[in-house]
Amino acid sequence: MDLLRSLPIGLYLEHPVTWLHRLDPRVKMAWLLSFLLSPILASPWYRLWIVILLILLTILGMIPKRVWWQQLGLLLLFCFLVFFLTLLLPDGLKLQTQPRLMSDHSLNLPPATDYKYVLVDLPIWGDNFHFSFTRRSLYLAILSSTFLFTAIYSSTLYLLTTAPEEITAGLEELLAPLERWKIPVTEITLTLTLSLRFVPLVMEEIQNLTRSIKTRAINWEKLGWKNSLKIALVVVDRLIENLLVRAEQTAMAIDVRGFTSPNQHRVLWHSLQLTGIDWLVLGALIPFWGIRIIWGGM
């Protein structure tokens, strides 16, 4: 299994170049922050709308199906699993109700409203097991599953359509006012670029170690859990060692190129300039937050 193709997490899609690739990284960063911040204290229906909007944005972005289909399917499967587990688990509230008036079985009064805290309560296998969930458990299920999907997929979509150098250039320009307080903005953005470039290297090392284990045809059942644990520890130790070697090679490459400080070795990433489509997409944030304020409240 090719991890770099089956799990393209944190990788940049170079071809084909879609209209999402051509957007200014600062505009995409504003939308990413909006996707991450707007669900806070929002209603469940608004959270579901954000999930649908992200899926539609992927389809309308003309991103190849081979890139996002498997990843989106696995993420949706994981979020559905979280949804059903949270739905069926206890909601954390132990309510003890007590009638306000004296009990009288002869009085069969209809309920004042149709409100029900327990939405579903179906007995299965007699009285030993019940399939039930409450309003709070349904709310927690939607909250947890949509939060996971929005946080993971919006960040993945941003990294998929934005080159690490563009992310660095956008962050450096947005954080430029912090240089007045002697905050090393360039060093921070350079570190971020190296970390984003390091993600494919980590995936490649994991892939190579996985292939090396498969070629040896190890019989894990005969080894037992103790020997299997020893082999796993050896593999993890080898992975860390290889990653440290890669990090040292990266540091030597920077040192050879004479990078000493941002003032002496200025890194020019990209010339950022907002175009017409950038202003259009940026202006779409106004109705987006309008919907959040008007209809997305609790």
N, C-alpha and C positions, 0 to 999 in steps of 0.2 A: 504494500500500500504506500502510495506516495503522499506523505504528509503535507508537502508543499502545495499539492494540487487539491487534495481532499479537504484540507482545513486551511484555507487561505486567510488566517487571522492575522491582522496587522500587516498584510502584504499590499503592495501598490500594484494596481492593474495598469500596465503601460499601454496595452493595445486591447481593444480599440479605444480611441480617445472620444469620450462622450461629452455631452454638454455639461455634465457635472464636473468633468475634468477641467473644462475651460473656465469655470467660475473662479473668482478670486478666493484664495484660502481664508481671508478674513471674513468674507461673506458666509462661507461654509462653516467657519468656526462660530459665527453668530447663530446660525441655525442649529449647530450641534449643542451649544449652550441652551438654546431655547427648548430643544427636545429633552434635555436633561433636567432643566429647572421647572418647566411648565407643569409636569405631572405632580409636583409637590403640592400637597393639600388640595388636589383636584378630585373631581367626582370620578366614579368608576367608568361612566360612559365616556368621559373625556379621555381617560387613559386608553380605553379600547380604540377610540378614534385616532390617537397618536400611533398605535400599532398599525392600524389600517393605512394611515398616511405614510408610514415608513415603507410598507410593502408596495403601495402604489408608486412611491417615489423611486423604488428600485426598478419597477417595471417600466415606468415612464422615462427613467434615466438611460434606457437602451443598453443596460449592462448585460453582457452575455449570460444566458441561462445557465451555462455550465459553471459559471463562477459562483453564483449565489444560490442555485437551487438546492444543492446538498447541504450547504451551510445553513440556509434558512430553514430547511426541513428539520435538521437536527436541533436547531435552536427552538423552533416551534414545538417539537416533540418534548424537549426538556421543560419548556414553559408550561405545556399542558400537564406534564407529570407533576410539576410544582403546584399547579392549579388544583388538580384533583386531590393531591395529598393534603394541601391546606384546607380544601373544602371539607374533607371527611374527618380531619383531626378535630379535637375539641377546640372551641373558639376562645377558651381562656376565661370565660365568664360563667360562674356558677350561681345561677339565679335561683333564689328561693322565694317563691310567691306565697303570699298569705292573704286569704280573702278579707276584704274590708268589713263585710257583714257576716253574720252568723250563717253557717252552712244550713241550707234547707233544700233537700233533694226534691221537694215538691215544687220548687220554683224553677221553671225552665225559661229563664230570661234569655233573649237573643243578645249576642255581643253588641257592644256599643258601636264598634267599627270592625272592618274586615282586616285589621292589622294582625299579623301573626309573626312572632319572633322565630319560631321553628317553621321553616318553609316546607321541608320535606321530612317525613318520618315514616319510613316503610319497614315493617318487621320482616326480617329474613332469618330463616331457620328458627322459627318460633320466637320466643322472647329473649333469646340469648344474644342475638345480633340485630342491630337496627341500622338501616341506611338512612341517615338523617344529616341535615345541615341547617344552619341558622342564617339569619341575615348577616350577622357579624362574620361568620366563617366564609360566606360568599364574598363579602367585602374584602376580607383579608386575602382570599384566593386571587381575586382580580388585582388587588394591590401588589402582591408579591410577584405574580407571573408577568404582569405588564411592566413592572419596574425592571425586572431582569431582562426582558426582551428589549425595552427601550434603551437601557443603559448599554447593553452589549452590542445590539445591532446598529444603533446610530453611530457609535464610535467605530465599529467595523466598516460601515459604509463610508464614513469620513476618511479613514485610512485607505480604503480601497480606491478612492477617486482623487486623493491628494498625495502628491509626492512628499517625502520627508523634507526635502529642501524647501518646498513651498510652505509647509507647516512651520518650519523654522523661520522663514522670512516673515510670515504673517505674525507669528508670536513676537519676533524681535521688534517689529514696527509697532505692535500694539503695546508692548511693554517698554517702549523707548522712554516714556516720561519717568519711569522708575530710576533711570540713570542719574537723575538729579540727586537722589539719595545714595549714590555710589553703590547701587545694586548691580552686580555683574550680569547684565541681561544677555550679552553675547555668549558668555561662558555657559549660562543656563540653556540657551537655545542650542548651542553646539552639543552639549551633553544630551539634550533631547534628540537631536538628529542622530547621534551615534547610537543611542539606545533603540531608536526605530530601525536603524540599519542592522542592529544586532539581533533583532527578532528573527529574520530569516536564517541567520547563522545558527541560532538555537534550534530552530526546526530542522535544519539540515543535519546537525549533529545528532539529534534524536532519531532522525530517519536512518542515518548511517548505523547507529548502534542497534536499532531495531532490525535492520537487514542483516547485520553481522550475527545477531542471536539466531535469526531464522535459518541462516546458512549452516549453523552448527547442529541443527535438528535436535535440540535438547528435549529429553523426555522429562517433563516437569512432574508427572505423576510418580515416577520412580524416585525422583530426588527427595520428595517430601517438602514440607513447608520450611524446615530449617535450612536445608541446602538451597532451596529456591530463594529464601531471604538473603543468604550470603551472596548468591549470584546477582540479585537485584542491587545490593549494596555496592558490589564491584562495578556494576554498570553505572550507577549514579556517581561513584567516585571518578570513573573514566569520563563521564559527561562533564562534570565540574572541571576536571583537569583540561579537557579539550577546550572548554569555553574560556578558561583562564589563558590558555595559549593564544586563542583568537583575540582576546582583549589585549594581550601584550603585543601582538603583531599590529593591532590598530594603533596603539600608543606609539610604537616605533615608527609607523608610517606618518603619524602627525608630527613627530619629532624630526624626522628626516626632512619634511617639507618646511621646517623652520617656523612652525607655529609656536610663538612664545607668549604673546598677549594679543588681545583684539586690536590694540592701538598700533602695534607694529606689523601685524599680519591680519589685515582686515578681510573678513570673509564676505564676499558679495554673492548672495544667494539668488535672488530674482528681483527684477524691476516690477514692483506691484503697481498696477494702475486699474482703477475701477472703470469698467465699460458699461454700455447700456444695459446688457442683460444682468450685470452685477447689481446695478441700481434697481432693476425690476425685481429681482429675487430678494434683494434686501428690503425693498418696500413691501413685499409680501409678508414680512414679519408683523406689520401693523395689523392686518386682519387676523393673523394667527394669534397674536396676544389679545386682540379684541374678543375673539371667540373664547379664549381662556378666561378672561375677566368676566365676561357676561354670562356664558353658559357652562364654564368649566369649574365653577365653585362647588363646594361641598353641599 
